[in-house]
Amino acid sequence: MSDKDCRLVFGCGIEDSQFTEIMSASKPNESVKRRNKNFLNNSEQEFVAGRRNTVLQTLNKLKIQCSRKEVPNIALLGSGGGQRAMVGLLGSLVQLDKAGLLDCILYLSGVSGSTWCMASLYKEPDWSTKLETVKNKIIERIRGPEVSLTDAMAKLKKYYYGKDLFSLTDVWAVLVVTSYVKEIDEHTLTEQRKQHNKDPFPIYAVIDKQSKQSNDGDPWFEINPYEAGYSLSGVFVDTGDFGSQFHEGSKIKNQDEFDMLYLQALCGSALGDEEDIKKTMWQKIKAFFQNETTLEAMRKEERERTDEVMRKEKETEGNEAVLDSLSKPRPSDSGKYRFPSDKPISPSVDECHRALMDLVNMNLSVLNGKDPSGFEKSIRTNLNGKALYITVRTYCLMTTDLHIKYITIKYIIKYMDKVTLTMICNNNIIMSCFLTDLSGGKSQPISTIETLKKADKGAEKQDIKHFTMEVCEDLSSRTSNWLIDVWISICKCMAQWIWGRKYNLLHNMTDEAVNSTLLQSETRDYIDGGLLLNSPYFSVLREDRDIDLIISLDFSQGDPFMTVNDAAETCKKLKIPFPEVNVTSEDKTKPKDFYVFKGQNTPTVIHIPLFNAVNCGDKVKDWRKKYRTFQGAYSAEMIADLMDVAGKNISNNREKLKEQIRAVTEEKRFGRFKTFLNKDPFRLNIN
């Protein structure tokens, strides 16, 4: 199928009778379809039908009798929590398997750190049939060495050149996620189709940043092997096309499907508050580019580029031509000599490296409450007062002959007296004139920030943001080294705080049923769902999934009831069936390991806090402190202990879980019986 033939499908693969047709205003002969909320994607329907057979067999083994139509739809949710959630979910699943309950699960959905576990599991076809083996492989990997710097550098290069929209999510994937998962997984989600017929259906949840900020539209976004889209609005695109450019429902530019490493970064990036993440990102950026291996790669590229330029010069002019011209200038009208490029003169790798490292340190200083003025001064001196630029400008002012300017640039610079250079560097008029002349107007002197240390922290940060962007714009116009280019792009993304940027799959669509704010912008930013709700409730609360029982595994660091409470409040506003959540003040300080919330015509919700008074005794706070969300990779001992604690929440409550599964099964049977009676109340008339 060509790009022109690919349409944005509001629900993929469903018969036309299950769609609402929406015509494009500008192209009446083209259309897209929005799926009726009562129908699943066709591929998901097939998957669910097969999985329900497995669930039925499992229920029979547990002595829970029901027909195929009475099989309850059970969803297991993994909350966010970084590596704590990753290991906690793994430990919980292992115990569910040992308890004979894992094959009761129809859907497995996660946000943030739980998706790291899911990505590792779904690498293995039919992982639930060999979970002990898969678990051992995962633990062995995450206890092992980190990804090498060389491999990380190669991956960063692929991300940088492989897509139109580069963001901090790409950087987070390479520099942060790999430090926890200890691998670069380049498989894609669509490759998993037909590989997991014996596993729960996987759903990865994120949110739309713009919708979250505006508190308008549908922020809940989900990704599964078949489709990606807005959970509550019911608009989707094939997962392989998520990220491609769409306009009025037609794909106009293809982008390669993201890999599993990127997906883990997209889902799991909110490991702390924004300031902590910014500090960590700048520190990671500093460590990566400060490394001698990275710097040597930059220098190597510069040497290769220089050698290539010299080779071309020799081919053009001969070995002696350039040197001879020093004493024998050519006429200015000869037309033979001109600058080798219309780009401004490039600073050396070391000069760029120094300026960018100063920029990183300056941003870190502001975040740490320290005076950044020393780094700011160093940057201005390095970029505005470079000896190369000033010397060339001084000599080139004497002539308009392009040949003489070219020769001066190449050979005269190194003989300039350092004292003269210093004097010229302090002459802002010459500097400004020079930079404007040689850069063709592209590069301007970096402005002075009169005072970076301000009482108004907001104003201080704005100054730093503008200064960072100005430095980046200056350098980007004067360099062509890929590592420098990507470093500049990272700094720009840091200044603008750009995460998960993708082309908007709904751009310029016409659909009254979808909030207009989702249709307007050409791009959207997708971020960690934990920033809005730290559990993926809304991916399974879709009407078409008809969930009877939700098992919520809460791996949150703080209040163990915040997520379920927030879900209940949001559902109330959106008029989505959800049980009331009532917990006592004692529960908040000494949480138990098993809670059940029920309501009339709502799914039953089982809520299991990771650290509780049952498996941790009176040391719940100590366990939370030991397993903070934002810390380095866990040791082998910490992983083993966390697996054990998470597993106890399942093994200690096996019978309670069975009881609730039995209860929702009976409720479903009774509901069908009630429907039957309502349709024909005279059938059971004894008289």
C-alpha positions as CSV (number, residue, x, y, z in Angstrom):
1,M,0.0,0.0,0.0
2,S,1.4,3.4,-0.9
3,D,1.5,6.4,1.4
4,K,-1.2,8.0,-0.7
5,D,-3.5,5.0,-0.3
6,C,-3.1,4.7,3.5
7,R,-6.0,6.3,5.3
8,L,-6.3,7.1,9.0
9,V,-8.8,4.5,10.2
10,F,-10.8,5.2,13.3
11,G,-10.8,1.6,14.2
12,C,-8.9,-0.8,12.0
13,G,-10.4,-3.8,10.3
14,I,-14.0,-3.6,11.5
15,E,-17.0,-3.9,9.1
16,D,-18.5,-0.7,7.8
17,S,-21.6,-1.2,9.8
18,Q,-19.7,-0.7,13.0
19,F,-18.3,2.7,11.9
20,T,-19.5,6.3,11.6
21,E,-18.5,7.8,8.3
22,I,-16.8,11.2,8.4
23,M,-16.1,13.1,5.2
24,S,-13.1,15.4,4.7
25,A,-14.2,19.0,4.1
26,S,-11.5,19.7,1.6
27,K,-11.5,16.3,-0.2
28,P,-15.0,15.0,-0.4
29,N,-14.0,11.8,-2.1
30,E,-11.7,10.7,0.7
31,S,-13.0,9.6,4.1
32,V,-11.9,8.2,7.5
33,K,-13.9,6.2,9.9
34,R,-14.4,6.5,13.7
35,R,-15.2,3.3,15.4
36,N,-18.4,2.8,17.3
37,K,-17.5,2.6,21.0
38,N,-19.3,-0.8,21.3
39,F,-16.9,-2.6,19.0
40,L,-13.3,-3.6,19.4
41,N,-10.6,-3.6,16.6
42,N,-11.1,-6.8,14.6
43,S,-7.7,-8.2,15.4
44,E,-8.2,-7.5,19.1
45,Q,-11.6,-9.3,18.9
46,E,-9.9,-12.4,17.4
47,F,-7.3,-12.3,20.1
48,V,-9.8,-11.9,22.9
49,A,-11.9,-14.7,21.6
50,G,-8.9,-17.1,21.7
51,R,-7.8,-15.9,25.1
52,R,-11.3,-16.3,26.6
53,N,-11.1,-20.0,25.8
54,T,-7.9,-20.2,27.8
55,V,-9.5,-18.3,30.7
56,L,-12.5,-20.7,30.6
57,Q,-10.2,-23.7,30.9
58,T,-8.4,-22.1,33.8
59,L,-11.7,-21.3,35.6
60,N,-12.8,-24.9,35.3
61,K,-9.5,-26.0,36.8
62,L,-10.2,-23.6,39.8
63,K,-13.7,-25.2,40.2
64,I,-15.4,-22.0,39.0
65,Q,-18.1,-23.2,36.7
66,C,-19.3,-21.0,33.9
67,S,-20.2,-21.1,30.2
68,R,-18.1,-19.4,27.6
69,K,-20.4,-16.4,27.5
70,E,-20.1,-16.0,31.2
71,V,-16.3,-15.8,31.3
72,P,-15.4,-12.6,33.1
73,N,-13.2,-10.0,31.4
74,I,-10.3,-9.5,33.9
75,A,-7.6,-6.8,33.5
76,L,-4.4,-6.6,35.4
77,L,-2.9,-3.1,35.8
78,G,0.7,-2.3,36.6
79,S,1.3,1.2,37.9
80,G,4.3,3.4,37.5
81,G,7.3,3.4,39.8
82,G,10.4,3.0,37.7
83,Q,12.5,-0.1,38.4
84,R,10.5,-0.7,41.5
85,A,7.4,-1.2,39.3
86,M,9.3,-3.3,36.7
87,V,10.6,-5.7,39.3
88,G,7.4,-5.6,41.4
89,L,5.2,-6.5,38.4
90,L,7.5,-9.4,37.5
91,G,7.4,-10.8,41.0
92,S,3.6,-10.5,41.0
93,L,3.2,-12.2,37.7
94,V,5.4,-15.1,38.8
95,Q,3.3,-15.7,41.9
96,L,0.0,-15.4,39.8
97,D,1.4,-18.1,37.6
98,K,2.3,-20.3,40.6
99,A,-1.1,-19.7,42.1
100,G,-2.7,-20.9,38.8
101,L,-4.4,-17.5,38.3
102,L,-2.3,-15.9,35.5
103,D,-4.4,-17.5,32.8
104,C,-7.5,-15.8,34.2
105,I,-6.1,-12.5,33.0
106,L,-7.5,-11.2,29.7
107,Y,-5.7,-7.8,29.5
108,L,-2.3,-6.7,30.9
109,S,-1.9,-2.9,30.9
110,G,0.9,-0.7,32.3
111,V,2.3,2.8,32.6
112,S,5.8,4.0,33.2
113,G,8.0,1.4,34.9
114,S,5.5,-1.5,34.5
115,T,5.9,-1.2,30.8
116,W,9.6,-2.0,31.1
117,C,8.6,-5.3,32.6
118,M,6.0,-5.8,29.8
119,A,8.5,-5.1,27.1
120,S,10.8,-7.6,28.5
121,L,8.1,-10.3,28.8
122,Y,6.6,-9.8,25.3
123,K,10.0,-10.2,23.7
124,E,9.4,-13.9,24.3
125,P,6.6,-15.5,22.3
126,D,4.0,-17.0,24.6
127,W,6.0,-16.0,27.6
128,S,3.3,-17.0,30.1
129,T,3.8,-20.7,29.2
130,K,7.5,-20.5,30.3
131,L,7.5,-17.7,32.9
132,E,10.1,-19.1,35.2
133,T,12.6,-19.3,32.4
134,V,11.7,-15.9,31.1
135,K,11.9,-14.4,34.6
136,N,15.5,-15.8,35.1
137,K,16.6,-14.3,31.8
138,I,15.2,-10.9,32.7
139,I,16.8,-10.9,36.2
140,E,20.1,-12.0,34.8
141,R,20.1,-9.2,32.3
142,I,19.1,-6.3,34.7
143,R,21.7,-7.5,37.2
144,G,24.3,-7.4,34.4
145,P,26.5,-4.6,32.8
146,E,25.1,-1.5,31.2
147,V,25.0,-0.9,27.5
148,S,28.4,0.1,26.2
149,L,29.0,3.8,25.3
150,T,29.8,2.8,21.7
151,D,26.5,1.0,21.3
152,A,24.6,3.9,23.0
153,M,26.3,6.4,20.6
154,A,25.3,4.3,17.6
155,K,21.7,4.1,18.8
156,L,21.5,7.9,19.4
157,K,22.7,8.5,15.9
158,K,20.0,6.2,14.5
159,Y,17.4,8.0,16.5
160,Y,18.7,11.4,15.4
161,Y,18.8,10.7,11.7
162,G,16.0,8.2,11.5
163,K,13.0,10.5,12.1
164,D,11.8,14.0,11.5
165,L,11.0,14.8,15.1
166,F,13.8,14.3,17.6
167,S,13.1,14.8,21.3
168,L,14.2,14.2,24.8
169,T,12.4,10.8,24.7
170,D,15.1,9.6,22.3
171,V,17.8,10.8,24.7
172,W,16.1,9.3,27.7
173,A,15.8,6.0,25.9
174,V,19.6,5.8,25.2
175,L,21.0,7.4,28.4
176,V,18.5,6.5,31.1
177,V,16.2,3.6,30.2
178,T,19.2,1.4,29.1
179,S,20.8,1.9,32.5
180,Y,17.8,0.1,34.0
181,V,16.8,-2.5,31.4
182,K,20.5,-3.1,30.3
183,E,19.7,-3.6,26.6
184,I,18.8,-1.9,23.3
185,D,15.7,-3.6,22.1
186,E,15.2,-2.7,18.4
187,H,12.2,-5.0,17.8
188,T,8.9,-3.3,17.1
189,L,5.5,-3.8,18.6
190,T,3.9,-4.9,15.4
191,E,6.4,-7.8,15.1
192,Q,4.6,-9.3,18.2
193,R,1.3,-9.8,16.3
194,K,0.5,-13.5,16.3
195,Q,3.3,-14.3,18.8
196,H,1.3,-14.2,22.0
197,N,-1.9,-16.2,21.5
198,K,-1.4,-17.7,24.9
199,D,-0.6,-14.5,26.8
200,P,-2.8,-11.6,28.0
201,F,-3.4,-8.8,25.5
202,P,-0.8,-6.0,26.1
203,I,-1.7,-2.3,26.4
204,Y,0.9,0.4,26.9
205,A,-0.5,3.7,28.2
206,V,0.7,7.3,27.9
207,I,-1.0,10.7,27.8
208,D,-1.2,13.6,25.5
209,K,0.7,16.4,27.0
210,Q,-1.2,19.3,25.4
211,S,-4.6,17.8,26.5
212,K,-3.3,17.4,30.0
213,Q,-2.1,21.0,30.2
214,S,-5.3,22.5,28.7
215,N,-7.5,20.1,30.7
216,D,-9.4,19.7,27.5
217,G,-9.9,16.9,25.1
218,D,-9.0,13.3,25.6
219,P,-5.5,12.9,27.3
220,W,-5.6,9.1,27.5
221,F,-3.6,7.5,24.8
222,E,-2.9,3.8,24.4
223,I,-0.6,1.6,22.2
224,N,-1.0,-2.1,21.5
225,P,0.4,-4.4,18.8
226,Y,-2.5,-3.5,16.4
227,E,-3.4,0.1,17.0
228,A,-2.5,3.4,18.7
229,G,-4.9,6.1,19.7
230,Y,-7.1,7.9,22.1
231,S,-8.8,5.5,24.5
232,L,-12.0,7.5,25.2
233,S,-12.5,9.3,21.9
234,G,-12.3,6.0,20.0
235,V,-9.9,7.2,17.3
236,F,-7.0,5.1,16.3
237,V,-4.3,4.4,13.7
238,D,-2.4,1.3,12.9
239,T,0.5,1.0,15.3
240,G,3.0,0.8,12.5
241,D,1.8,4.2,11.3
242,F,1.8,6.0,14.6
243,G,4.4,8.8,14.2
244,S,3.9,9.1,10.4
245,Q,2.5,12.4,9.1
246,F,-1.2,12.7,8.5
247,H,-3.3,15.4,7.0
248,E,-7.1,15.2,6.8
249,G,-7.0,11.5,7.4
250,S,-4.4,10.5,4.8
251,K,-0.9,9.6,5.4
252,I,1.3,12.1,3.6
253,K,4.8,11.1,4.9
254,N,5.9,7.8,6.3
255,Q,8.0,7.5,9.4
256,D,9.6,4.2,10.5
257,E,7.8,2.5,13.4
258,F,9.4,3.2,16.8
259,D,11.3,0.3,18.5
260,M,10.7,-1.2,21.9
261,L,13.5,0.8,23.6
262,Y,11.8,4.0,22.4
263,L,8.4,2.8,23.6
264,Q,9.8,2.1,27.1
265,A,11.1,5.7,27.1
266,L,7.8,7.1,25.9
267,C,5.9,5.3,28.6
268,G,8.5,5.6,31.4
269,S,10.1,9.0,31.8
270,A,8.4,10.5,34.9
271,L,10.7,9.0,37.5
272,G,10.7,12.2,39.7
273,D,9.6,15.8,39.7
274,E,10.5,18.0,36.8
275,E,13.5,19.6,38.5
276,D,15.0,16.2,39.5
277,I,14.6,15.0,35.9
278,K,16.2,18.1,34.5
279,K,19.2,17.7,36.8
280,T,19.5,14.0,35.9
281,M,19.2,14.7,32.2
282,W,21.9,17.5,32.3
283,Q,24.1,15.2,34.3
284,K,23.6,12.3,31.9
285,I,24.3,14.6,28.9
286,K,27.4,15.9,30.6
287,A,28.7,12.4,31.4
288,F,28.0,11.2,27.9
289,F,29.7,14.0,26.0
290,Q,32.5,14.4,28.6
291,N,33.6,10.9,28.0
292,E,36.9,10.6,26.2
293,T,35.4,8.0,23.8
294,T,32.7,10.5,22.7
295,L,35.2,13.3,22.3
296,E,37.6,11.2,20.3
297,A,34.7,10.3,18.0
298,M,34.1,14.0,17.4
299,R,37.7,14.6,16.7
300,K,37.9,11.6,14.4
301,E,35.0,13.0,12.3
302,E,36.7,16.4,12.2
303,R,40.0,14.9,11.0
304,E,38.2,12.9,8.3
305,R,36.3,15.9,7.2
306,T,39.5,18.0,7.1
307,D,41.4,15.3,5.1
308,E,38.5,15.2,2.6
309,V,38.6,19.0,2.1
310,M,42.4,19.0,1.6
311,R,42.2,16.1,-0.8
312,K,39.7,18.0,-2.9
313,E,41.9,21.1,-2.8
314,K,44.8,19.1,-4.1
315,E,42.8,17.6,-6.9
316,T,41.6,21.1,-7.9
317,E,44.8,23.2,-7.5
318,G,47.8,20.9,-7.1
319,N,50.0,20.5,-4.1
320,E,51.8,23.8,-4.4
321,A,49.0,26.0,-5.7
322,V,47.8,27.3,-2.4
323,L,51.2,28.0,-1.0
324,D,52.3,29.8,-4.1
325,S,49.3,32.0,-4.0
326,L,50.4,33.6,-0.8
327,S,53.1,35.6,-2.6
328,K,51.2,35.7,-5.9
329,P,47.6,36.8,-5.5
330,R,45.2,36.1,-8.4
331,P,43.1,38.9,-9.9
332,S,39.8,39.4,-8.1
333,D,37.8,39.1,-11.4
334,S,39.4,35.7,-12.4
335,G,36.4,33.9,-10.9
336,K,38.5,30.9,-10.1
337,Y,38.8,31.4,-6.3
338,R,36.0,31.5,-3.8
339,F,35.1,30.3,-0.4
340,P,34.7,26.5,-0.3
341,S,31.3,26.9,1.2
342,D,28.6,29.5,1.9
343,K,28.5,28.3,5.5
344,P,30.2,30.4,8.2
345,I,33.7,29.3,9.3
346,S,33.3,26.3,11.7
347,P,34.8,26.4,15.1
348,S,37.0,23.4,16.0
349,V,35.5,20.4,17.8
350,D,37.3,21.3,21.0
351,E,36.0,24.8,20.9
352,C,32.4,23.6,20.3
353,H,32.9,21.0,23.1
354,R,34.1,23.6,25.5
355,A,31.2,25.9,24.8
356,L,28.6,23.2,25.0
357,M,30.1,21.8,28.2
358,D,30.0,25.3,29.7
359,L,26.3,25.5,28.6
360,V,25.5,22.2,30.4
361,N,27.4,23.3,33.5
362,M,25.6,26.7,33.5
363,N,22.2,25.0,33.4
364,L,23.2,22.7,36.2
365,S,24.4,25.6,38.3
366,V,21.0,27.3,38.0
367,L,19.2,24.1,39.0
368,N,21.5,23.7,41.9
369,G,21.1,27.3,43.1
370,K,24.7,28.3,42.2
371,D,26.1,31.3,40.4
372,P,26.4,30.5,36.6
373,S,28.0,33.7,35.6
374,G,31.5,32.1,35.2
375,F,30.2,29.7,32.6
376,E,28.2,32.4,30.9
377,K,31.3,34.5,30.5
378,S,33.4,31.6,29.3
379,I,30.8,30.9,26.6
380,R,30.7,34.5,25.4
381,T,34.5,34.6,25.3
382,N,34.8,31.4,23.4
383,L,32.1,32.1,20.8
384,N,32.3,35.9,20.5
385,G,36.0,36.3,21.0
386,K,37.5,33.4,19.1
387,A,40.9,34.2,17.9
388,L,40.2,32.5,14.6
389,Y,37.3,34.8,13.8
390,I,38.8,38.0,15.0
391,T,42.1,37.5,13.2
392,V,40.5,36.6,9.9
393,R,38.2,39.6,10.1
394,T,41.1,42.0,10.8
395,Y,43.1,40.9,7.8
396,C,40.1,40.5,5.5
397,L,38.9,44.1,6.1
398,M,41.8,45.3,3.9
399,T,40.5,43.6,0.8
400,T,37.4,42.5,-1.0
401,D,39.4,39.9,-3.0
402,L,37.8,36.5,-2.2
403,H,41.1,34.7,-3.0
404,I,43.1,36.7,-0.5
405,K,40.4,36.2,2.2
406,Y,40.5,32.5,1.6
407,I,44.3,32.3,1.8
408,T,44.3,34.4,5.0
409,I,41.8,32.1,6.7
410,K,44.0,29.1,5.9
411,Y,47.5,30.3,6.6
412,I,47.8,33.6,8.4
413,I,45.9,32.9,11.6
414,K,48.5,30.9,13.5
415,Y,51.1,33.7,13.3
416,M,49.0,36.3,15.1
417,D,50.4,37.8,18.3
418,K,48.3,36.7,21.4
419,V,48.3,40.2,22.8
420,T,46.8,41.6,19.6
421,L,44.3,38.8,19.7
422,T,43.2,39.7,23.2
423,M,42.9,43.4,22.3
424,I,40.7,42.5,19.3
425,C,38.6,40.1,21.3
426,N,37.6,43.0,23.5
427,N,36.5,45.1,20.6
428,N,32.8,44.3,20.2
429,I,32.4,46.5,17.2
430,I,35.0,44.5,15.1
431,M,33.6,41.3,16.5
432,S,30.0,42.0,15.5
433,C,31.0,43.2,12.1
434,F,33.2,40.2,11.5
435,L,30.6,37.6,12.6
436,T,27.9,39.2,10.5
437,D,30.2,39.3,7.5
438,L,31.6,35.8,7.5
439,S,28.4,34.1,8.6
440,G,26.2,35.7,6.0
441,G,24.1,37.1,8.7
442,K,23.5,33.6,10.2
443,S,25.6,34.0,13.3
444,Q,25.5,36.9,15.7
445,P,27.5,37.6,18.9
446,I,26.1,35.9,22.0
447,S,24.4,38.5,24.0
448,T,25.3,39.3,27.6
449,I,23.0,38.3,30.4
450,E,23.4,41.3,32.7
451,T,22.4,39.3,35.8
452,L,21.7,35.6,36.0
453,K,21.4,35.7,39.8
454,K,17.9,37.1,40.2
455,A,15.5,37.0,43.1
456,D,12.8,36.0,40.6
457,K,13.7,32.4,39.9
458,G,11.2,32.3,37.0
459,A,12.8,35.2,35.3
460,E,16.3,33.6,35.9
461,K,15.2,30.4,34.3
462,Q,13.7,32.2,31.3
463,D,17.0,34.0,30.8
464,I,18.9,30.7,30.9
465,K,16.4,29.3,28.4
466,H,16.9,32.1,26.0
467,F,20.6,32.2,26.4
468,T,20.8,28.4,25.8
469,M,18.8,28.7,22.6
470,E,20.9,31.6,21.4
471,V,24.2,29.7,22.0
472,C,22.7,26.6,20.2
473,E,21.5,28.7,17.2
474,D,24.9,30.3,16.9
475,L,26.7,26.9,17.0
476,S,24.3,25.1,14.7
477,S,24.9,27.6,11.9
478,R,28.7,26.9,12.1
479,T,29.2,23.2,12.5
480,S,28.5,19.9,10.7
481,N,29.8,17.3,13.1
482,W,27.0,14.9,13.9
483,L,27.8,14.5,17.6
484,I,28.0,18.3,18.0
485,D,24.7,18.6,16.0
486,V,22.9,16.1,18.2
487,W,24.3,17.7,21.3
488,I,23.0,21.1,20.1
489,S,19.6,19.5,19.4
490,I,19.5,18.0,22.9
491,C,20.2,21.3,24.5
492,K,17.5,22.9,22.5
493,C,15.0,20.2,23.6
494,M,16.1,20.7,27.2
495,A,15.5,24.5,26.9
496,Q,12.1,23.9,25.4
497,W,11.4,20.7,27.4
498,I,10.2,18.7,24.4
499,W,9.3,15.1,25.1
500,G,7.6,12.5,22.9
501,R,6.9,14.7,19.9
502,K,5.0,13.0,17.1
503,Y,3.1,14.1,14.0
504,N,-0.6,14.5,15.0
505,L,-2.5,11.6,13.5
506,L,-5.7,13.7,13.7
507,H,-4.3,16.8,12.0
508,N,-7.0,18.8,10.2
509,M,-9.6,16.1,10.6
510,T,-13.3,17.0,10.6
511,D,-15.1,15.2,13.3
512,E,-17.6,16.8,15.6
513,A,-17.4,13.8,18.1
514,V,-13.7,14.5,18.7
515,N,-12.6,17.5,20.7
516,S,-11.4,20.2,18.3
517,T,-8.2,20.8,20.3
518,L,-7.0,17.3,19.2
519,L,-7.5,18.2,15.5
520,Q,-5.6,21.4,15.1
521,S,-1.9,21.2,15.8
522,E,0.5,19.5,13.3
523,T,2.4,17.7,16.2
524,R,1.5,16.4,19.6
525,D,3.7,15.5,22.6
526,Y,3.1,12.1,24.3
527,I,4.5,11.6,27.8
528,D,4.5,9.3,30.8
529,G,0.9,8.5,31.9
530,G,2.0,8.7,35.6
531,L,2.1,12.5,35.3
532,L,-1.7,12.5,35.2
533,L,-2.7,9.1,36.7
534,N,-0.2,6.5,37.8
535,S,-2.1,3.5,36.6
536,P,-3.7,2.8,33.2
537,Y,-7.3,2.6,34.3
538,F,-8.7,4.3,31.3
539,S,-7.2,1.9,28.8
540,V,-9.4,-0.9,30.3
541,L,-12.4,1.3,31.1
542,R,-13.3,1.6,27.5
543,E,-16.9,0.6,27.0
544,D,-16.0,-1.9,24.2
545,R,-13.6,-3.9,26.5
546,D,-16.5,-4.5,29.0
547,I,-14.2,-5.2,32.0
548,D,-15.7,-7.1,34.9
549,L,-12.7,-7.2,37.3
550,I,-9.7,-4.9,37.6
551,I,-6.7,-6.1,39.6
552,S,-4.7,-3.0,40.4
553,L,-1.1,-3.5,41.4
554,D,0.1,-0.2,42.9
555,F,3.8,0.3,42.9
556,S,3.6,4.1,43.7
557,Q,6.2,5.6,46.0
558,G,3.9,7.8,48.0
559,D,0.2,7.6,49.0
560,P,-0.9,4.0,48.0
561,F,-4.4,5.1,47.4
562,M,-3.9,8.3,45.4
563,T,-4.1,6.5,42.1
564,V,-7.3,4.6,42.7
565,N,-8.9,7.7,44.4
566,D,-8.0,9.9,41.4
567,A,-9.4,7.3,39.0
568,A,-12.7,7.2,40.9
569,E,-13.0,11.0,40.9
570,T,-12.1,11.3,37.2
571,C,-14.6,8.6,36.3
572,K,-17.3,10.4,38.2
573,K,-16.7,13.6,36.2
574,L,-16.7,11.6,32.9
575,K,-19.7,9.5,33.9
576,I,-17.8,6.3,33.5
577,P,-18.9,3.4,35.8
578,F,-16.5,3.0,38.7
579,P,-17.0,1.9,42.3
580,E,-16.7,4.4,45.2
581,V,-13.3,4.2,47.0
582,N,-13.5,4.5,50.8
583,V,-10.4,4.1,52.9
584,T,-9.8,4.9,56.5
585,S,-7.1,7.2,57.9
586,E,-5.5,4.1,59.5
587,D,-5.3,2.5,56.0
588,K,-3.3,5.4,54.7
589,T,-0.7,5.0,57.5
590,K,-0.8,1.2,57.7
591,P,-2.1,-0.1,54.4
592,K,-3.3,-3.7,54.2
593,D,-2.3,-5.9,51.3
594,F,-5.8,-6.4,49.7
595,Y,-8.7,-4.1,49.1
596,V,-11.9,-4.7,47.2
597,F,-14.1,-1.9,45.9
598,K,-17.6,-2.7,44.4
599,G,-20.5,-0.7,43.0
600,Q,-23.7,-1.1,41.2
601,N,-23.2,-1.8,37.5
602,T,-19.4,-1.1,37.8
603,P,-16.4,-3.3,37.5
604,T,-15.0,-4.7,40.7
605,V,-11.6,-3.2,41.6
606,I,-9.1,-5.1,43.6
607,H,-6.4,-2.8,44.9
608,I,-3.0,-4.1,46.1
609,P,-0.4,-1.7,47.5
610,L,3.2,-3.0,47.1
611,F,4.5,-2.1,50.5
612,N,2.0,-2.8,53.3
613,A,1.6,-3.7,56.9
614,V,1.3,-7.4,56.0
615,N,4.5,-8.0,54.0
616,C,6.6,-5.1,55.6
617,G,5.3,-5.0,59.2
618,D,5.9,-1.7,60.8
619,K,8.7,-0.8,58.3
620,V,6.6,0.3,55.4
621,K,8.4,3.7,55.3
622,D,11.8,2.0,55.4
623,W,10.9,-0.1,52.4
624,R,9.7,3.0,50.5
625,K,12.9,4.8,51.3
626,K,15.0,1.9,50.2
627,Y,13.2,1.5,46.9
628,R,12.9,5.1,45.7
629,T,11.7,5.7,42.2
630,F,14.5,7.9,41.1
631,Q,17.8,6.2,42.0
632,G,20.4,4.0,40.4
633,A,19.9,0.4,39.2
634,Y,19.1,-2.0,42.0
635,S,21.6,-4.5,43.3
636,A,21.0,-8.3,42.9
637,E,20.0,-8.5,46.6
638,M,17.6,-5.6,46.2
639,I,16.0,-7.2,43.2
640,A,15.6,-10.6,45.0
641,D,14.0,-8.9,48.1
642,L,11.6,-6.9,46.0
643,M,10.5,-9.9,44.0
644,D,9.8,-11.7,47.2
645,V,7.8,-8.8,48.8
646,A,5.7,-8.3,45.6
647,G,5.1,-12.0,45.3
648,K,3.8,-12.2,48.9
649,N,0.9,-9.9,47.9
650,I,-0.3,-12.5,45.6
651,S,0.5,-15.7,47.4
652,N,-0.9,-14.4,50.7
653,N,-4.2,-13.5,48.9
654,R,-4.7,-16.4,46.5
655,E,-8.0,-17.5,48.0
656,K,-9.3,-13.9,48.1
657,L,-8.4,-13.5,44.5
658,K,-10.3,-16.7,43.6
659,E,-13.2,-15.5,45.7
660,Q,-13.5,-12.3,43.7
661,I,-13.1,-14.0,40.4
662,R,-15.8,-16.4,41.4
663,A,-18.0,-13.5,42.5
664,V,-17.8,-11.5,39.2
665,T,-18.4,-14.8,37.3
666,E,-21.6,-15.4,39.2
667,E,-22.6,-11.7,38.8
668,K,-22.1,-12.0,35.1
669,R,-24.2,-15.2,35.0
670,F,-26.9,-13.5,37.1
671,G,-26.8,-10.5,34.8
672,R,-27.4,-12.7,31.7
673,F,-30.2,-14.4,33.6
674,K,-31.8,-11.1,34.5
675,T,-31.6,-10.0,30.9
676,F,-33.2,-13.2,29.8
677,L,-36.1,-12.6,32.2
678,N,-36.6,-9.1,31.1
679,K,-36.9,-10.2,27.5
680,D,-39.4,-13.0,28.3
681,P,-40.8,-12.8,31.9
682,F,-43.4,-15.5,31.3
683,R,-41.0,-18.4,30.7
684,L,-40.5,-19.1,34.4
685,N,-44.2,-18.6,35.4
686,I,-44.8,-21.6,37.6
687,N,-48.5,-21.1,37.5
